[in-house]
Amino acid sequence: MKTKAVIFDLDGTLLDTLGDITDSVNRTLRRFGFAPRTQDEIRRFVGNGAVKLIERALPQPVDDALFAQIYRAYDADYNAHGQDKTRPYPGVCETLQTLREAGVRTAVLSNKQDGAVRVLCAHYFPGLLDAATGPTAQRRTKPAPDGVRYLETLLGVSCDEVLYVGDSETDVQTGLNAGVRTVAALWGFRDRDTLERAGAAMFAKNMWDVLKYVDIPKKM
């Protein structure tokens, strides 16, 4: 079956967001009297959305009211500083352009808040994506297949025509749950061993490597 659409994860796949996420988490932790986390710790905490990120970053459980305050503080800080250090990974814009020139539709599915997903994609990838979405009240976070199903309908493609690309075990499980071919990105927030244990069978060492799974030659 010909690949008609490629759906990408965002953090750790298209954008290197780790520096901004780490800074926002640590500013928030300090504000509430908690010790900061290392970037390697934050790397392990991301992948299941901002609520899980804050749960994992806190050194101990807190009551619901305090957690809500901490989460709102993080959300506000990240919205203000989410583009300070964030940059596309090498080859991302060029690969998206190549896919579009070949008639392949492109989209982003992230566990980041839907509004933040749209803002970041519009800023870094203008004209290079057909759709970009995060979880909503109607669509659960990954690894639930809801977002993939939504994008299949929006893009007018079947699961057999979709390639999904992501860098975490959550992404691997999302692809399995949705029944789509899935490529594990080796340049992101997880190592190959972690992705293999999650069930990954196809890998890309860089963004250009994704093109071979769509049968499109890399531009020289």
C-alpha positions as CSV (number, residue, x, y, z in Angstrom):
1,M,0.0,0.0,0.0
2,K,1.3,3.4,-1.0
3,T,2.1,5.8,1.9
4,K,-0.2,8.8,1.5
5,A,0.4,10.5,4.9
6,V,3.2,10.7,7.5
7,I,2.2,11.6,11.1
8,F,5.0,12.9,13.3
9,D,5.4,13.3,17.0
10,L,6.6,16.8,18.0
11,D,8.9,16.9,21.0
12,G,12.0,14.9,20.4
13,T,11.0,14.1,16.8
14,L,10.5,17.4,14.9
15,L,11.5,19.8,17.6
16,D,14.3,19.7,20.2
17,T,12.2,21.2,23.0
18,L,14.1,19.6,26.0
19,G,16.0,22.8,27.0
20,D,12.8,24.9,27.2
21,I,10.9,22.2,29.0
22,T,13.7,21.7,31.5
23,D,14.0,25.4,32.2
24,S,10.2,25.8,32.7
25,V,9.9,22.8,35.0
26,N,12.9,24.0,37.1
27,R,11.7,27.6,37.4
28,T,8.3,26.2,38.6
29,L,9.9,23.8,41.0
30,R,12.0,26.5,42.6
31,R,9.0,28.8,42.8
32,F,7.3,26.2,45.0
33,G,10.3,25.4,47.1
34,F,11.4,22.1,45.4
35,A,14.9,21.2,44.1
36,P,15.4,21.4,40.4
37,R,15.8,18.4,38.1
38,T,18.6,17.6,35.7
39,Q,18.0,17.6,32.0
40,D,18.5,13.9,31.8
41,E,15.8,13.4,34.4
42,I,13.4,15.6,32.5
43,R,14.3,13.7,29.3
44,R,12.9,10.5,31.0
45,F,9.8,12.3,32.4
46,V,8.5,13.7,29.0
47,G,6.3,11.7,26.6
48,N,2.9,11.5,28.3
49,G,1.8,15.1,28.4
50,A,2.4,18.0,30.8
51,V,0.4,16.6,33.7
52,K,2.5,13.5,33.8
53,L,5.6,15.5,33.4
54,I,4.8,17.6,36.5
55,E,3.8,14.5,38.5
56,R,7.1,12.9,37.7
57,A,9.2,16.0,38.4
58,L,7.8,16.6,41.9
59,P,9.9,14.8,44.5
60,Q,6.8,13.7,46.5
61,P,3.0,13.7,46.0
62,V,1.1,16.9,46.8
63,D,-2.6,17.5,47.4
64,D,-4.8,18.3,44.4
65,A,-5.1,22.0,45.1
66,L,-1.3,22.5,45.3
67,F,-0.8,20.3,42.2
68,A,-3.2,22.5,40.3
69,Q,-1.3,25.6,41.3
70,I,2.0,24.1,40.3
71,Y,0.6,22.8,37.0
72,R,-0.9,26.3,36.1
73,A,2.4,27.9,37.0
74,Y,4.3,25.5,34.7
75,D,1.8,26.0,31.9
76,A,2.1,29.8,32.1
77,D,5.9,29.7,32.2
78,Y,6.2,27.3,29.2
79,N,3.7,29.3,27.2
80,A,5.9,32.3,27.8
81,H,9.3,30.6,27.2
82,G,8.5,27.6,25.0
83,Q,10.5,29.1,22.0
84,D,13.6,30.4,23.9
85,K,15.8,27.4,23.0
86,T,13.6,25.2,20.9
87,R,14.8,24.4,17.4
88,P,13.9,21.9,14.6
89,Y,16.2,19.0,14.4
90,P,18.6,18.8,11.4
91,G,16.8,18.0,8.2
92,V,13.3,18.4,9.5
93,C,12.1,21.3,7.3
94,E,13.8,19.9,4.2
95,T,12.3,16.4,4.7
96,L,8.8,17.9,5.3
97,Q,9.2,19.9,2.1
98,T,10.3,16.8,0.2
99,L,7.3,14.8,1.4
100,R,4.9,17.6,0.4
101,E,6.5,17.9,-3.1
102,A,5.9,14.2,-3.5
103,G,2.2,14.5,-2.7
104,V,2.5,13.0,0.8
105,R,0.4,14.6,3.4
106,T,2.1,15.6,6.7
107,A,0.7,16.1,10.2
108,V,1.8,16.3,13.9
109,L,0.3,14.4,16.8
110,S,1.6,15.4,20.2
111,N,0.8,14.9,23.8
112,K,1.6,18.5,24.4
113,Q,-1.5,20.7,24.9
114,D,-3.4,21.3,21.7
115,G,-3.0,25.0,21.7
116,A,0.8,24.8,22.2
117,V,1.1,22.3,19.4
118,R,-0.6,24.6,17.0
119,V,1.5,27.6,18.0
120,L,4.8,25.8,17.7
121,C,3.9,24.2,14.4
122,A,2.7,27.4,12.9
123,H,5.9,29.1,14.0
124,Y,8.5,26.6,13.0
125,F,6.8,24.8,10.1
126,P,4.7,27.3,8.2
127,G,3.2,25.8,5.1
128,L,4.8,22.4,5.7
129,L,2.0,20.6,7.6
130,D,-1.6,19.7,6.7
131,A,-2.6,19.3,10.3
132,A,-1.3,19.6,13.9
133,T,-3.1,18.4,17.0
134,G,-2.7,17.5,20.7
135,P,-5.2,15.9,23.1
136,T,-8.6,17.5,23.5
137,A,-11.7,16.7,25.5
138,Q,-12.7,14.4,22.7
139,R,-9.4,12.8,22.1
140,R,-7.3,11.0,24.7
141,T,-3.5,11.3,25.0
142,K,-1.2,8.9,23.3
143,P,-0.7,5.9,23.4
144,A,-4.5,5.9,22.8
145,P,-5.1,5.7,19.0
146,D,-7.7,8.6,19.1
147,G,-5.3,11.2,17.6
148,V,-4.2,8.9,14.8
149,R,-7.8,8.1,13.9
150,Y,-8.8,11.7,14.0
151,L,-5.9,12.6,11.6
152,E,-6.7,9.7,9.3
153,T,-10.2,11.1,8.9
154,L,-9.0,14.7,8.5
155,L,-6.4,13.8,5.9
156,G,-8.7,11.3,4.1
157,V,-6.4,8.3,4.4
158,S,-6.7,4.7,5.8
159,C,-4.5,3.2,8.4
160,D,-2.7,1.2,5.7
161,E,-1.7,4.4,4.0
162,V,-0.2,6.0,7.2
163,L,3.4,6.1,8.5
164,Y,3.9,7.2,12.1
165,V,7.2,8.6,13.3
166,G,8.1,9.2,17.0
167,D,11.0,9.0,19.4
168,S,9.5,7.4,22.6
169,E,8.0,4.2,23.8
170,T,4.7,6.1,24.0
171,D,5.0,6.7,20.3
172,V,5.8,3.1,19.5
173,Q,2.7,2.0,21.5
174,T,0.6,4.6,19.8
175,G,1.5,3.1,16.4
176,L,0.8,-0.4,17.6
177,N,-2.6,0.6,19.1
178,A,-3.5,2.4,15.9
179,G,-2.4,-0.4,13.6
180,V,-0.1,1.8,11.5
181,R,3.5,1.3,10.4
182,T,5.7,3.0,12.9
183,V,9.3,4.3,12.7
184,A,11.2,5.0,15.9
185,A,13.3,8.1,15.7
186,L,16.8,7.5,17.1
187,W,17.8,11.2,17.4
188,G,15.2,12.1,20.1
189,F,14.7,11.6,23.8
190,R,15.0,7.8,24.0
191,D,17.8,5.3,23.1
192,R,17.4,2.3,20.7
193,D,17.3,-0.3,23.5
194,T,14.3,1.5,25.1
195,L,12.5,1.7,21.8
196,E,13.2,-2.0,21.0
197,R,11.9,-3.1,24.3
198,A,8.7,-1.1,23.6
199,G,8.3,-3.1,20.4
200,A,9.8,-0.9,17.7
201,A,10.8,-2.8,14.6
202,M,11.7,0.1,12.2
203,F,14.2,2.8,12.9
204,A,15.5,6.1,11.4
205,K,18.9,7.4,12.5
206,N,18.0,10.9,11.3
207,M,15.1,12.8,9.7
208,W,16.2,12.1,6.1
209,D,16.2,8.4,6.9
210,V,12.4,8.6,7.2
211,L,12.1,9.1,3.4
212,K,13.3,5.5,2.7
213,Y,10.1,4.2,4.4
214,V,8.0,6.3,2.0
215,D,10.1,5.2,-1.1
216,I,11.2,8.8,-1.8
217,P,14.9,9.4,-2.5
218,K,16.7,11.9,-0.4
219,K,17.6,15.1,-2.3
220,M,21.4,15.5,-2.8
